[in-house]
Amino acid sequence: MDIEVKEYQNETPGRYEGLPTDGQITFSKAAGHLRTVLHHKKLVAEGCFAVGLYRQGLLHDLSKFQPSELMNGFRYFQGGRQSPNNGERVVKGHSEAWIHHKGRNRHHYEYWTDYNIEAARSGGYPIRPVQMPRRFVAEMLMDRIAASKTYMKDAYTDAEPLKYYERGKAGDLMHPQTAKELECMLRILARKGEKECFRFVRDYYLKGGKM
């Protein structure tokens, strides 16, 4: 459910800011974080089930219940308006919870990076994105839709996931084919709505249709 640093706005479009936090765990913050995570997981599961990804829908974001992520979620809860990882970044300059999370969840494009030997030999930047399998791109789509719904609440429209994708320039950091596939589905969502988008994912994309 985490959106990388440049990608999720607080109240002003295009801005990324964690809300002030003292880093203390309280019952209110713990309960709020658990409600947010469980609501998000429910929305992702509904989306995954709609396109036939039952196992991924059930297992999505389970690492958020491991202590290294859960306790930071309690400490840096952002009132259900954005990821607690943003609050942790404000305090520490980085998010240990996100570092843990992105290395264990294959629906995040940051998981799919590797050291490229040829690039290193030629003096280029050696860390390169790897193309994601389609089932994880589809889960990433559901994750982005669910995150927008969770954080934006009644202000959500089917155009919002595409808007923050474009604002954050996430496609610049993905494998080109992965970015092409995700953007295509986000545009279908924005123009034709969720029902048509999910139909495309289920009946065409996950069946190997040409992209």
Residue pairs with C-beta under 8 A, 6 or more apart in sequence:
1 37
1 40
1 44
1 61
1 64
1 83
1 143
1 146
1 147
1 150
2 83
2 85
2 95
2 98
2 101
2 102
2 108
3 82
3 83
3 144
3 147
3 164
3 168
4 110
4 168
4 170
4 173
5 16
5 89
6 16
6 167
6 168
6 169
7 16
7 164
7 165
7 167
7 168
7 170
8 16
8 82
8 83
8 86
8 147
8 151
8 164
8 168
9 15
9 16
9 164
9 167
10 16
10 17
10 19
10 81
10 82
13 167
14 167
16 86
17 86
17 90
18 76
18 78
18 82
18 86
18 87
18 88
18 89
18 90
18 91
19 78
19 79
19 81
19 82
19 86
19 87
19 90
20 90
21 75
21 76
21 77
21 78
21 87
21 90
21 91
23 75
23 76
23 91
24 75
25 71
25 74
25 75
29 74
29 75
29 77
30 74
30 77
32 77
32 79
32 80
33 73
33 74
33 77
33 84
35 80
36 77
36 80
36 150
37 61
37 64
37 65
37 73
39 150
40 61
40 146
40 147
40 150
41 60
41 61
43 142
43 145
43 146
43 149
43 150
44 57
44 60
44 61
44 139
44 142
44 143
44 146
45 57
45 58
45 60
46 57
47 57
47 141
47 142
47 145
47 146
47 198
48 54
48 56
48 57
48 60
48 138
48 139
48 142
49 57
50 198
50 202
51 138
51 142
51 198
51 201
51 202
51 206
52 202
52 206
53 135
53 138
53 139
53 142
53 206
56 107
56 135
56 136
56 139
57 142
60 105
60 107
60 139
60 142
60 143
61 101
61 105
61 143
63 69
63 100
63 101
63 104
63 105
64 70
64 73
64 101
66 100
68 96
68 97
68 100
69 97
69 100
69 101
72 84
72 85
72 88
72 95
72 96
72 97
73 84
73 97
74 84
75 84
75 87
75 88
76 84
76 85
76 86
76 87
76 88
76 91
77 84
77 87
78 84
78 86
78 87
80 150
80 151
81 151
82 151
83 98
84 97
85 95
85 97
85 98
85 101
86 95
88 94
88 95
88 96
88 97
88 98
89 95
101 108
102 108
102 110
102 111
103 111
104 111
105 111
106 112
106 132
106 133
106 136
106 139
107 136
107 139
107 140
107 143
108 140
108 143
109 129
109 132
109 140
109 170
109 173
109 174
109 175
109 178
110 173
112 129
112 130
112 131
112 132
112 136
112 175
112 178
113 127
113 128
113 129
113 130
114 127
114 128
114 130
115 126
115 127
115 128
116 124
116 126
116 127
116 128
117 126
119 125
119 126
119 128
120 126
129 173
129 174
129 175
129 178
130 175
131 175
131 177
131 178
132 140
132 174
132 175
132 178
134 181
134 205
134 206
134 208
135 206
137 178
137 181
137 182
137 185
138 185
138 201
138 205
138 206
140 182
141 161
141 182
141 185
141 186
141 189
141 201
144 161
144 164
144 165
144 186
145 161
145 189
145 194
148 156
148 160
148 161
148 164
149 156
152 160
158 189
158 190
158 193
158 194
158 197
159 189
159 190
161 186
161 189
161 190
162 183
162 186
162 187
162 189
162 190
165 171
165 182
165 183
165 186
170 179
171 179
171 182
171 183
172 179
174 182
177 211
180 211
181 205
181 211
184 211
185 197
185 200
185 201
185 205
188 196
188 197
188 200
189 197
205 211
